[in-house]
Amino acid sequence: MIKIVKGEKSRSVGMVQLNLGNYIEKGRYEGVKLMIEKCPDKDAFMILNISNTLINVTSGSETMSMMSGALPADAMSMDSGPESEFKF
């Protein structure tokens, strides 16, 4: 959800859909244009720069146990991961 904030008041002006799975091939994407849905201005859009870094995590590694809220690798199921599509 996209909000305009003025002082202590805010109002929603729309939302964008972003599937982060679409941006894993290379480390940086510049000028990603996303149309703003549910906005009074039907031509509204936002432009993002997206960057990512691969974290090499292997089963039983210390890195896995240091991650906030992580489960041991053998306790994780295929369906327990986070959703890769978000609505903002």
C-alpha positions as CSV (number, residue, x, y, z in Angstrom):
1,M,0.0,0.0,0.0
2,I,1.3,3.5,-0.9
3,K,0.3,6.2,1.5
4,I,0.8,10.0,1.6
5,V,1.8,11.2,5.0
6,K,1.1,14.8,6.2
7,G,2.0,15.4,9.8
8,E,0.2,12.7,11.8
9,K,-2.4,12.0,9.1
10,S,-2.0,9.6,6.2
11,R,-4.2,8.4,3.3
12,S,-3.9,5.5,0.9
13,V,-3.2,6.4,-2.7
14,G,-2.8,3.0,-4.2
15,M,-0.8,-0.2,-4.2
16,V,1.7,-2.1,-6.4
17,Q,2.3,-5.7,-6.9
18,L,5.9,-6.9,-6.6
19,N,7.1,-10.5,-7.1
20,L,10.7,-10.5,-5.9
21,G,11.2,-13.9,-7.5
22,N,11.2,-12.1,-10.9
23,Y,14.4,-10.3,-9.8
24,I,16.8,-13.1,-8.7
25,E,18.7,-13.7,-12.0
26,K,21.1,-10.8,-11.7
27,G,22.2,-8.7,-8.7
28,R,20.8,-5.3,-9.7
29,Y,17.8,-4.1,-11.6
30,E,17.5,-0.4,-12.3
31,G,14.4,1.5,-13.5
32,V,11.8,-1.1,-12.7
33,K,8.5,0.5,-13.5
34,L,5.5,-0.6,-11.5
35,M,2.0,0.7,-12.2
36,I,0.1,1.9,-9.1
37,E,-3.2,0.1,-8.8
38,K,-6.3,1.6,-7.1
39,C,-4.9,5.1,-7.6
40,P,-7.1,8.0,-8.6
41,D,-4.6,8.8,-11.3
42,K,-4.9,5.7,-13.6
43,D,-1.5,6.5,-15.3
44,A,0.4,6.7,-12.0
45,F,3.5,4.6,-11.6
46,M,6.7,4.2,-9.5
47,I,10.2,3.4,-10.5
48,L,12.4,1.2,-8.3
49,N,16.0,0.1,-8.2
50,I,16.3,-3.4,-6.9
51,S,19.5,-5.2,-5.8
52,N,20.0,-8.5,-4.2
53,T,22.9,-10.6,-2.7
54,L,23.0,-14.4,-2.7
55,I,23.5,-15.8,0.8
56,N,25.0,-19.2,0.7
57,V,23.2,-21.3,3.3
58,T,23.8,-25.0,3.6
59,S,22.1,-27.5,5.8
60,G,23.4,-27.4,9.4
61,S,25.5,-24.3,8.9
62,E,26.1,-21.7,11.6
63,T,24.7,-19.0,9.2
64,M,21.3,-20.8,9.3
65,S,21.2,-20.8,13.1
66,M,22.2,-17.1,13.2
67,M,19.3,-16.0,11.0
68,S,16.4,-14.5,13.0
69,G,13.6,-17.0,13.5
70,A,15.2,-19.7,11.3
71,L,14.3,-23.3,11.7
72,P,16.8,-26.1,11.3
73,A,17.1,-27.0,7.7
74,D,15.7,-30.5,8.2
75,A,12.6,-29.1,10.0
76,M,11.7,-26.8,7.1
77,S,9.2,-28.0,4.6
78,M,8.7,-26.8,1.0
79,D,5.6,-24.9,2.0
80,S,7.1,-23.1,5.1
81,G,9.0,-20.5,3.2
82,P,7.9,-16.9,2.8
83,E,5.7,-15.8,0.0
84,S,7.6,-14.2,-2.8
85,E,4.8,-11.9,-4.0
86,F,3.8,-8.9,-1.9
87,K,1.2,-6.2,-2.2
88,F,2.5,-2.8,-1.0
